[in-house]
Amino acid sequence: MRRKIHYLDYHIFIPYLILVVMGIIMVYSASSNILLMNGFKPATYGIRQAIYAAVAFFGFGVPIFALKLDVFKKQKFVIWFMMISLIMLAVLVVMKIFKGSSVAVNGAVGWINLGFINLQPLEVAKLALVIYLAYMLDKRDGQLVKGQIWKQLGRPAAIAAVMMALVIVEPDFGGTAILFMIVLVMFSVSGVPTAIALRWLAFIVISVAAIFIIVVTWNPKFLQESYQFQRLMSFLHPFQLERKGGAQLVNSYYAIHNGNIFGVGLGNSMQKRGYLPEPYTDFILSITAEELGVAGAGLILVLLFYLMWSIMEVGLHANSQFNALICFGVTTILFTETLFNVGAVLGLLPITGVTLPFMSYGGSSMIVLTASVALVLNISANEKMAKEELEVIA
């Protein structure tokens, strides 16, 4: 552990630390008014977020950084981690079938109440899928043969498909899209010919676009009462449907407009005072833009993209296929979550409930993302130590 600290990658660790601290501050600021109006202490969610961050760092981040990388490459660990993730997702499906809307939040069943925390299995599943695919694709490194790729990648593709099917039943379209992007990116960088990967992507994009156009044009009655369909229509016509689901996007626009370049000041947001629902989760970037301005929100995005770039750099220079795939998988999680969240806040993408990494309130996301960053830091340290040993031998 002491030796690894000497090789700590500060290009990853410092942006992570700044984002976590800024997240705690903004969660407190965005939630304080709502809590106060409902008779709770204004610092409740801010304190919880700080506790989540501490538990994530000391309970998961530090131990994962200290462990030998061989632990994550062992078949038993990989299989059990994947099985546990699939079981948790299956539990949500069972809850939906037998309890129906009584356990749904915003139209979806995505959490398991453990008392002290609402566990979100999807967050665990993202990291489990990255580690599983890295393990399976590493085993097939250099063995992919043209004409037999489907056969060789059939098992990991089937497992990933089962995972995505369980998530979309919740229904969680944003989560399903993130899992799909993980599969697409990791398959693409593992040796699958670029032409095949592009055909997969083109097929998916065309299919989604066609379904989107058909649904919007058809506007079927049996979907009109669906929460997800209302979100889609609110994305297309936010101001016309402000009272039927468009309020989040409309008030997000107001918040960003109010903030201008440098913001109205920390704690001075108007939209968080009952206008923007749950401003400390999906739309925390809107409140950040209002209080800290486009400059403050831009700084957060710069830190996120710098973190992604630094992680990808580790993957590009990794000497192990497994290590490289882990880095690309973690980068995909961060990039896709950021893309979907920012797209929803700006009205460029439908609202899917995807949170902003390290900034939005939530224990499951904080723990899993911290564990992911710790795993990358472990890889970076090991790569540096291995390189130094080779230089000494040479």
Secondary structure, 3 states (H helix, E strand, C coil): CHHHHHCCCHHHHHHHHHHHHHHHHHHHHHHHHHHHHCCCCCCHHHHHHHHHHHHHHHHHHHHHHHCCCHHHHCHHHHHHHHHHHHHHHHHHHHHHHHHHHHHCECCECCCEECCCCEECHHHHHHHHHHHHHHHHHHHCCCCCCCCCHHHHCHHHHHHHHHHHHHHHCCCCHHHHHHHHHHHHHHHHHCCCCHHHHHHHHHHHHHHHHHHHHHHHHHCCHHHHCCHHHHHHHHHHCCCCCHHHCCHHHHHHHHHHHHHCCCCCCCCCCCCCCCCCCCCCCCCHHHHHHHHHHHHHHHHHHHHHHHHHHHHHHHHHCCCCHHHHHHHHHHHHHHHHHHHHHHHHHCCCCCCCCCCCCCCCCCHHHHHHHHHHHHHHHHHHHHHHHHHHHHHHHC
